[in-house]
Amino acid sequence: MAIMEFAFCLTFFWLPLFLGTAVIGFNLVRAVQVTQVCRDAGHMYASGIDFSQSTYQNLFVSLAIGLNMSTNGGNGVEILSTVMYVDSTACTTGGYQADSTHCPNLNKIVFTRRIVIGNSSVHSSNLGNPVPADMDSSGNVSVAGYLTDTGNQVANFSSIIPLSSGQFAYVSELFVSSPDTSWASFLSTPTIAARSIF
């Protein structure tokens, strides 16, 4: 009888408790790494590193060692964005009258650049996406695009950090799925996310 009680206790209590603790522990370690890599990539991006170049994308992948990332695949995606507050000076400098008719993004926060490294199907940016037709091969949004195309507006950014005239922000978002710590088929694959703004 005692052996049966021990077997039931081990099977239905101790074993799930151990496995759950291990999964949470592994994901906690991975979350710390994701946060650090996201912050490092954002800091480099804000300092002027051009992650549209393959050399720097490879550098990022080497930073993310252990997260199973590659420059165009793997289990994660790094999304780097530059956002700007459009004021009247930006409109007139871009060749548009500073009113909402000629410069529809006046007094709005818009994307001026977007670079994606890794597997873009893992997750999309929580801030939205710039219009692909307005971007060049290096991820820069054209002046006409960010001043006149309302599709380049950033969703709810002012609730995160308010920007004012002439201000930019550099945003790093990292999303990593953890299939190796998803041991139960009825559970979805956990995704770890981090965001840094400079």
PLY file of the C-alpha trace (Angstrom):
ply
format ascii 1.0
element vertex 198
property float x
property float y
property float z
element edge 197
property int vertex1
property int vertex2
end_header
0.00 0.00 0.00
2.81 2.39 0.89
4.48 1.69 -2.47
1.25 2.58 -4.31
0.89 5.81 -2.33
4.50 6.69 -3.09
4.00 5.97 -6.82
0.84 8.09 -6.98
2.50 10.91 -5.06
5.59 10.79 -7.28
3.62 10.58 -10.53
0.93 13.16 -9.84
2.69 15.61 -7.53
6.49 15.51 -7.34
7.27 14.80 -11.00
5.02 17.62 -12.39
6.35 19.95 -9.70
9.95 19.16 -10.67
9.28 19.54 -14.40
7.41 22.80 -13.87
10.23 24.17 -11.75
12.77 23.20 -14.42
10.77 24.85 -17.23
10.29 28.05 -15.24
13.97 28.06 -14.27
15.19 27.60 -17.84
12.86 30.33 -19.09
13.98 32.67 -16.31
17.62 32.21 -17.32
16.68 32.78 -20.96
14.64 35.88 -20.04
17.68 37.46 -18.39
19.75 36.76 -21.50
17.04 38.12 -23.83
16.83 41.33 -21.79
20.60 41.81 -21.89
20.92 41.11 -25.64
18.00 43.45 -26.39
19.58 46.24 -24.34
23.01 45.73 -25.92
21.60 45.75 -29.46
19.53 48.86 -28.73
22.52 50.66 -27.24
24.68 49.85 -30.28
21.88 50.89 -32.64
21.42 54.21 -30.83
25.19 54.74 -30.99
25.14 54.54 -34.79
25.87 50.87 -35.58
24.23 50.11 -38.96
22.52 46.75 -38.44
21.36 46.72 -42.06
24.91 45.57 -42.91
25.59 41.84 -42.74
28.75 42.36 -40.67
26.77 43.90 -37.82
23.91 41.43 -38.17
26.46 38.65 -37.66
27.78 40.55 -34.64
24.26 40.62 -33.21
23.84 36.87 -33.77
27.11 36.28 -31.91
25.73 38.35 -29.00
22.61 36.17 -28.97
24.55 32.91 -28.69
22.40 30.25 -27.06
19.14 31.78 -28.30
19.28 29.85 -31.61
19.15 32.94 -33.80
20.51 33.57 -37.27
20.45 36.64 -39.50
17.33 35.45 -41.33
15.91 32.56 -39.30
16.08 30.66 -36.05
13.94 30.97 -32.94
14.01 34.75 -32.50
13.63 38.13 -34.10
15.28 41.46 -33.26
13.32 44.52 -34.42
15.15 47.86 -34.40
13.22 51.05 -35.03
13.96 54.75 -35.13
10.97 56.94 -34.33
10.61 60.71 -34.51
8.16 63.39 -33.48
7.11 65.35 -36.58
6.97 69.07 -35.84
6.42 72.04 -38.14
10.17 72.38 -38.77
10.34 68.77 -40.02
7.46 69.47 -42.41
8.95 72.65 -43.86
12.44 71.12 -44.07
10.90 68.24 -46.01
9.27 70.66 -48.45
5.71 70.58 -47.09
3.55 73.26 -45.56
3.24 72.79 -41.81
-0.44 71.89 -41.70
-2.34 68.62 -41.46
-3.47 68.81 -45.10
-0.01 69.00 -46.68
1.89 67.23 -43.88
-0.62 64.69 -42.44
1.80 63.35 -39.81
2.32 66.78 -38.23
2.43 66.44 -34.42
2.58 62.63 -34.70
5.29 60.10 -33.87
6.42 58.19 -36.96
8.88 55.51 -38.04
11.96 56.79 -39.83
13.79 53.45 -39.91
13.14 49.74 -39.33
15.63 46.85 -39.38
14.62 43.24 -38.72
17.17 40.54 -37.89
16.17 36.90 -37.56
12.91 35.03 -38.06
10.21 37.64 -38.65
7.46 35.02 -38.25
8.24 34.63 -34.52
6.56 37.93 -33.61
5.81 41.36 -35.01
6.54 44.69 -33.38
4.12 45.88 -30.72
4.54 49.39 -32.12
3.24 48.54 -35.60
5.17 48.52 -38.85
6.24 51.18 -41.33
4.85 50.96 -44.86
7.23 48.70 -46.86
6.78 50.75 -50.05
8.20 53.81 -48.25
11.42 52.01 -47.17
14.74 51.59 -48.95
16.96 48.50 -48.79
18.65 49.77 -45.61
15.35 50.18 -43.77
15.17 53.98 -44.05
11.70 55.44 -44.52
11.63 58.18 -47.15
11.03 61.76 -46.04
7.80 61.88 -48.03
6.78 58.58 -46.41
7.20 59.60 -42.81
5.77 63.09 -43.34
2.73 62.26 -45.47
1.89 58.54 -45.20
-0.24 57.99 -42.09
0.62 54.27 -42.24
4.04 55.18 -40.84
2.63 56.47 -37.55
3.74 54.60 -34.42
0.91 53.07 -32.39
0.56 54.44 -28.84
4.20 55.47 -28.47
3.38 58.62 -26.51
1.95 56.44 -23.73
5.39 54.76 -23.43
7.66 57.80 -23.76
6.40 61.23 -24.79
8.52 62.87 -27.48
8.48 66.54 -28.39
9.82 68.69 -31.24
13.07 67.46 -32.73
13.32 64.36 -30.57
14.13 60.83 -31.75
13.96 57.49 -29.97
15.76 54.25 -30.81
13.74 51.14 -30.01
15.03 47.58 -29.69
12.50 44.74 -29.45
13.61 41.12 -29.10
11.26 38.13 -29.20
12.60 34.59 -28.70
10.56 31.38 -28.71
11.71 28.55 -26.43
10.66 25.24 -28.01
13.22 23.33 -25.94
11.39 24.27 -22.73
7.92 23.42 -24.02
7.68 19.85 -22.77
3.93 19.40 -22.81
2.19 19.20 -26.18
-0.97 20.89 -24.90
0.98 24.02 -23.92
2.00 26.61 -26.49
5.67 27.35 -27.08
6.70 30.07 -24.62
7.93 33.35 -26.11
10.22 35.63 -24.16
10.19 39.32 -25.05
12.16 42.42 -24.11
12.15 46.04 -25.21
14.71 48.81 -24.69
14.35 52.46 -25.69
17.20 54.91 -25.99
0 1
1 2
2 3
3 4
4 5
5 6
6 7
7 8
8 9
9 10
10 11
11 12
12 13
13 14
14 15
15 16
16 17
17 18
18 19
19 20
20 21
21 22
22 23
23 24
24 25
25 26
26 27
27 28
28 29
29 30
30 31
31 32
32 33
33 34
34 35
35 36
36 37
37 38
38 39
39 40
40 41
41 42
42 43
43 44
44 45
45 46
46 47
47 48
48 49
49 50
50 51
51 52
52 53
53 54
54 55
55 56
56 57
57 58
58 59
59 60
60 61
61 62
62 63
63 64
64 65
65 66
66 67
67 68
68 69
69 70
70 71
71 72
72 73
73 74
74 75
75 76
76 77
77 78
78 79
79 80
80 81
81 82
82 83
83 84
84 85
85 86
86 87
87 88
88 89
89 90
90 91
91 92
92 93
93 94
94 95
95 96
96 97
97 98
98 99
99 100
100 101
101 102
102 103
103 104
104 105
105 106
106 107
107 108
108 109
109 110
110 111
111 112
112 113
113 114
114 115
115 116
116 117
117 118
118 119
119 120
120 121
121 122
122 123
123 124
124 125
125 126
126 127
127 128
128 129
129 130
130 131
131 132
132 133
133 134
134 135
135 136
136 137
137 138
138 139
139 140
140 141
141 142
142 143
143 144
144 145
145 146
146 147
147 148
148 149
149 150
150 151
151 152
152 153
153 154
154 155
155 156
156 157
157 158
158 159
159 160
160 161
161 162
162 163
163 164
164 165
165 166
166 167
167 168
168 169
169 170
170 171
171 172
172 173
173 174
174 175
175 176
176 177
177 178
178 179
179 180
180 181
181 182
182 183
183 184
184 185
185 186
186 187
187 188
188 189
189 190
190 191
191 192
192 193
193 194
194 195
195 196
196 197
